[in-house]
Amino acid sequence: MFWLRNIKIHLFWKIYWFTLLCLVLYNEYLVHLFHSWQWSQIECLTDRCVRILLVADAQILGNTFDTKLYWPLANYDSDRQLAITYRRALQHAAPDVICFLGDLMDEGSMATTDQYEEYFQRFSKIFIQPEARTSMIYIPGDNDIAGEGSELVKEDSVERFRRYFQGQSLWMLPQGTTFYNVNRISKLMPEKYGNSNGSELFSIVLSHISLLKQTDDYSIQTVKAIQPDVIFSAHDHNSKFAVIRQDELGKNSLFVALNTKRKNRHDIHSFNLIELRRNDQLLEISVPTCSYRMGVMKIGYGFAVLDGDTLQYTILWTSQRFYQLALYSLLIIPLKLVCGQIWCNLLKRYWCWRCRRNRNYLPLHSN
């Protein structure tokens, strides 16, 4: 019967290792391929086409907040997932411009000079520039320069971000589109460039924190000064949008979830910017986070195409990493049990050896 038990154990480990191998293959490769196959493609129809990839709240992890023993592994896994999904998004979108909507680093505002240099090198390796012609636009978030809630903006952090990421107040593309860096945190406002009343000129505002949600004097002044055709924001980590009239700016806008349900998660939404402009309407799209470490289950990248007078937009949803990590945790239980048994046996043998070594023998006869 002993040999039968050995055969059963051997068969169990064969099945176990095969299952673990299949799970690793799926989690680390096939799942990304599966998600990218479902992404909607947007084709250009005119010669004034601008393809835009939107990256929100990447927040690469630092070395200070997380003091657990496994923090190097957590940082490595987060960086690796961001790199894999970002490259998939690049291949699909083939963007002319890539917009990073703030919170590039989790500890950017409080990092030392050496730490910031390390974080910047990690960020640059993850989010590469695909081609020399691709415009890379970076705007800061509260994790980059502070300023959330009652926290004061750190001027040295603002200057450091501008120096490392070549921060600007606006970017002009050859297709006639101007991107504005609007910073609701520091209350800085870029000056309006040219006149965008023509149908071939559009103004796009990039703001880390929403301008239409809980509007204040700064939001109203910014909208009136720039007259944006579309606003892209982040910070809330969720996918949603709002369309309101300019005379209703003082009110809190009602945002509607965008592509969050399973049946419409890959829909393409079209907005006629000229029609919105004629009706004095403002469009703001909040882009979801691309990092699974932000505590939300729906993560991805925004993909927009400004083609003629029409803006088309969809979400490139990526895999839910927490589910994959949970499966890994379940599958390593047998390995934990085996390791525990080995350690128990080693400790037992060591204890018995020490007991035999320290045993005092009494003489059989005494004189």
C-alpha positions in Angstrom: 0.0 0.0 0.0 3.0 2.3 0.6 3.9 2.4 -3.1 0.3 3.2 -4.0 0.4 6.3 -1.7 3.7 7.4 -3.4 2.1 7.1 -6.8 -0.9 9.3 -5.7 1.4 12.0 -4.3 3.5 11.9 -7.4 0.4 12.4 -9.6 -0.8 15.2 -7.4 2.4 17.2 -7.9 2.3 16.6 -11.6 -1.2 18.1 -11.8 -0.2 20.9 -9.4 2.9 22.0 -11.4 1.0 21.8 -14.7 -1.9 23.9 -13.3 0.6 26.4 -11.9 2.4 26.7 -15.2 -0.9 27.2 -17.1 -1.9 29.9 -14.6 1.3 31.8 -15.0 1.1 31.6 -18.8 -2.5 33.0 -18.7 -1.9 35.7 -16.1 1.4 37.0 -17.5 0.7 36.7 -21.2 -2.6 35.4 -22.5 -4.8 37.7 -20.4 -3.2 40.8 -21.9 -3.6 39.4 -25.4 -7.3 38.5 -24.7 -8.0 42.1 -23.5 -6.3 43.7 -26.4 -8.3 41.7 -28.9 -11.5 43.2 -27.4 -10.4 46.8 -27.8 -12.2 49.0 -30.3 -10.3 50.4 -33.2 -10.8 54.0 -34.4 -9.7 54.7 -37.9 -8.8 58.2 -39.3 -11.0 59.5 -42.0 -9.5 63.0 -42.7 -6.0 64.5 -42.9 -6.6 66.5 -39.7 -6.6 63.4 -37.5 -4.9 63.4 -34.1 -4.7 60.1 -32.2 -4.4 60.6 -28.5 -3.5 58.1 -25.8 -4.4 59.2 -22.2 -2.5 57.9 -19.2 -4.0 58.7 -15.8 -2.7 58.2 -12.3 0.1 55.8 -13.0 1.6 56.5 -9.6 4.6 54.3 -9.7 5.3 53.1 -6.1 8.0 54.6 -4.0 10.2 53.2 -1.2 8.9 55.1 1.8 5.2 54.5 2.4 5.2 50.7 2.1 7.4 49.3 4.8 6.4 45.6 4.4 9.1 43.1 3.7 7.7 42.3 0.2 7.7 46.0 -1.0 10.5 45.3 -3.6 8.3 42.6 -5.1 5.3 44.8 -5.0 7.1 47.6 -6.8 8.5 45.2 -9.4 5.1 43.7 -10.1 3.4 47.1 -10.4 6.1 48.4 -12.8 5.9 45.3 -14.9 2.1 45.4 -15.3 2.2 49.1 -16.2 5.0 48.4 -18.8 3.1 45.5 -20.4 -0.3 47.2 -20.6 1.2 50.5 -21.8 3.0 48.8 -24.7 -0.1 47.0 -25.7 -2.0 50.3 -25.7 0.8 51.9 -27.8 0.5 49.1 -30.4 -3.2 49.5 -30.6 -3.6 53.2 -30.5 -0.5 54.3 -32.6 -0.8 57.7 -31.0 0.4 61.0 -32.3 0.4 62.4 -28.8 0.5 60.8 -25.3 -0.9 62.8 -22.4 0.0 61.9 -18.8 -2.7 63.4 -16.6 -0.8 63.8 -13.4 0.1 61.7 -10.4 3.0 60.1 -12.3 4.7 59.1 -9.0 3.2 58.0 -5.7 5.8 59.8 -3.6 6.9 62.5 -6.0 6.2 65.5 -3.8 8.1 64.1 -0.8 11.0 62.2 -2.4 14.6 63.1 -1.8 16.8 64.1 -4.8 18.2 60.5 -5.0 14.8 58.9 -4.7 13.3 61.2 -7.3 16.1 60.4 -9.7 15.4 56.7 -9.2 11.7 57.1 -9.6 12.2 59.1 -12.8 14.4 56.4 -14.3 11.8 53.8 -13.5 9.1 55.9 -15.0 11.1 56.5 -18.2 11.7 52.8 -18.7 8.0 52.0 -18.2 6.5 54.7 -20.3 8.7 55.0 -23.3 8.4 57.3 -26.3 7.4 55.0 -29.2 8.6 57.3 -32.0 10.5 60.6 -32.3 7.5 62.2 -33.9 5.2 61.2 -31.0 4.5 64.2 -28.6 4.8 63.4 -24.9 2.8 65.7 -22.6 3.2 65.6 -18.8 1.1 67.6 -16.3 1.6 67.3 -12.5 -0.8 65.9 -10.0 -1.1 66.3 -6.2 1.2 63.4 -5.6 3.8 65.1 -7.8 3.7 68.6 -6.3 1.4 68.2 -3.2 -1.6 70.5 -2.8 -4.4 68.1 -2.1 -7.0 69.4 0.4 -5.4 71.8 2.8 -1.9 70.7 1.9 0.2 73.5 0.4 1.8 73.2 -3.0 5.6 72.8 -2.7 7.3 75.2 -5.1 10.5 73.1 -5.1 8.4 70.1 -6.2 6.8 72.2 -9.0 10.2 73.3 -10.2 11.6 69.8 -10.0 8.7 68.4 -12.0 9.1 71.0 -14.6 12.8 70.3 -14.9 12.5 66.5 -15.2 9.4 66.4 -17.4 9.9 69.5 -19.5 6.7 71.0 -18.2 5.0 73.6 -20.4 1.8 75.7 -20.2 0.7 74.6 -23.7 1.6 72.4 -26.6 0.7 73.2 -30.3 0.3 70.4 -32.8 0.7 70.8 -36.6 -2.9 69.6 -37.1 -4.2 72.8 -35.4 -4.9 71.5 -32.0 -3.6 73.2 -28.8 -3.2 71.3 -25.5 -3.4 73.5 -22.3 -1.9 72.5 -19.0 -4.4 73.7 -16.5 -3.4 73.3 -12.9 -6.2 73.6 -10.4 -3.9 72.7 -7.6 -1.5 75.7 -8.0 -4.2 77.9 -9.6 -1.9 78.7 -12.5 -3.6 79.5 -15.8 -2.0 79.4 -19.2 -2.7 82.2 -21.6 -5.0 81.6 -24.6 -3.1 81.0 -27.8 -4.6 82.4 -31.0 -8.2 82.1 -31.9 -10.0 78.7 -31.9 -13.3 79.9 -33.3 -12.4 78.4 -36.7 -13.6 74.9 -37.3 -10.0 73.7 -37.9 -8.7 74.9 -34.6 -9.4 73.1 -31.3 -8.4 73.7 -27.7 -8.0 70.7 -25.4 -7.5 71.3 -21.6 -5.6 68.8 -19.6 -6.3 69.0 -15.9 -5.4 66.5 -13.2 -8.4 67.5 -11.0 -11.8 67.9 -12.6 -12.8 71.5 -13.6 -16.5 70.8 -13.9 -16.9 68.8 -10.6 -17.4 71.1 -7.7 -16.6 74.2 -9.7 -14.9 77.3 -8.1 -13.8 80.7 -9.3 -10.7 79.3 -10.9 -12.7 76.8 -12.9 -15.0 79.4 -14.2 -12.2 81.8 -15.1 -10.3 79.1 -16.8 -13.2 78.0 -19.0 -14.0 81.6 -19.9 -10.4 82.4 -20.8 -9.6 79.3 -22.8 -13.0 78.2 -24.1 -12.0 74.6 -24.3 -13.6 72.2 -26.8 -12.9 69.2 -24.5 -11.4 68.7 -21.0 -9.5 65.6 -20.0 -9.1 65.0 -16.3 -8.1 62.3 -13.9 -7.6 62.0 -10.1 -10.9 60.2 -9.3 -9.6 56.9 -10.9 -13.0 56.2 -12.6 -14.3 56.5 -16.1 -17.0 59.1 -16.5 -18.0 62.2 -18.5 -20.2 65.3 -18.3 -21.7 67.8 -20.8 -23.0 71.1 -19.4 -23.9 74.5 -20.6 -21.4 77.3 -19.8 -24.1 79.3 -18.0 -24.5 76.4 -15.6 -20.9 76.4 -14.5 -21.6 77.5 -10.9 -23.5 74.3 -10.4 -22.0 70.9 -9.7 -22.0 68.9 -12.9 -23.6 65.5 -13.1 -21.0 63.0 -14.3 -22.2 59.8 -16.0 -20.2 56.5 -15.9 -18.6 55.8 -19.2 -18.1 52.3 -20.6 -18.1 50.7 -17.1 -20.8 48.0 -17.8 -19.7 44.7 -19.3 -22.1 45.0 -22.3 -20.8 48.4 -23.4 -17.3 48.5 -22.0 -15.7 48.8 -25.5 -18.2 51.2 -27.1 -16.9 54.2 -29.1 -18.5 57.6 -28.2 -18.6 60.4 -30.8 -18.9 64.1 -29.9 -19.3 66.8 -32.5 -17.1 69.6 -31.1 -18.5 72.2 -33.4 -22.0 71.5 -32.4 -21.0 71.6 -28.7 -19.3 74.9 -29.3 -22.4 76.4 -31.0 -24.6 75.3 -28.1 -22.2 76.8 -25.5 -21.7 73.3 -24.0 -18.6 72.0 -22.2 -17.4 68.4 -22.4 -15.2 66.9 -19.8 -14.0 63.2 -19.8 -12.5 61.7 -16.7 -9.9 59.0 -17.6 -9.6 55.9 -15.3 -6.4 55.0 -13.6 -4.0 52.6 -15.4 -2.6 51.2 -12.2 -4.1 48.3 -10.3 -2.5 49.7 -7.1 -5.1 52.5 -6.9 -7.7 50.3 -5.2 -10.2 50.1 -8.1 -11.0 47.1 -10.1 -11.7 48.8 -13.5 -8.4 50.1 -14.9 -7.3 51.1 -18.4 -6.2 53.8 -20.8 -8.2 56.5 -22.5 -8.0 56.4 -26.4 -9.3 59.5 -28.3 -9.2 60.4 -31.9 -9.9 64.0 -33.0 -10.8 63.6 -36.7 -12.1 66.7 -38.4 -14.8 68.2 -36.2 -15.5 64.9 -34.4 -13.9 63.5 -31.2 -14.2 59.8 -30.8 -13.4 58.2 -27.5 -13.2 54.8 -25.9 -11.4 53.0 -23.1 -8.7 50.4 -23.5 -9.5 48.3 -20.4 -6.8 46.1 -19.0 -6.8 43.0 -16.7 -7.7 43.0 -13.0 -4.5 42.1 -11.4 -5.8 41.6 -7.9 -7.8 38.5 -9.1 -4.6 37.0 -10.6 -2.7 37.6 -7.4 -5.5 36.0 -5.4 -5.2 32.9 -7.5 -1.5 32.8 -7.0 -2.0 33.0 -3.3 -4.4 30.0 -3.4 -2.1 27.9 -5.5 1.0 28.4 -3.3 -0.7 27.0 -0.3 0.5 23.4 -1.0 4.1 24.8 -1.3 3.7 26.6 2.0 2.5 23.4 3.7 5.4 21.4 2.2 7.9 24.1 3.3 6.3 24.1 6.8 6.6 20.4 7.0 10.3 20.5 6.0 11.1 23.2 8.6 9.3 21.2 11.3 11.3 18.1 10.4 14.5 20.0 10.4 13.7 21.6 13.8 12.7 18.3 15.2 15.9 16.6 14.1 18.0 19.5 15.5 16.2 19.4 18.8 16.6 15.7 19.1 20.4 16.1 18.3 20.8 18.7 20.9 19.0 16.6 23.5 21.2 13.6 22.8 24.3 15.8 22.9 23.4 17.3 26.3 22.2 14.1 27.9 24.1 13.2 31.2 24.7 9.5 31.6 24.9 8.1 35.2 27.4 5.3 36.0 26.0 1.8 36.2 28.1 1.0 39.4 29.2 3.2 42.2 32.1 2.4 44.4 
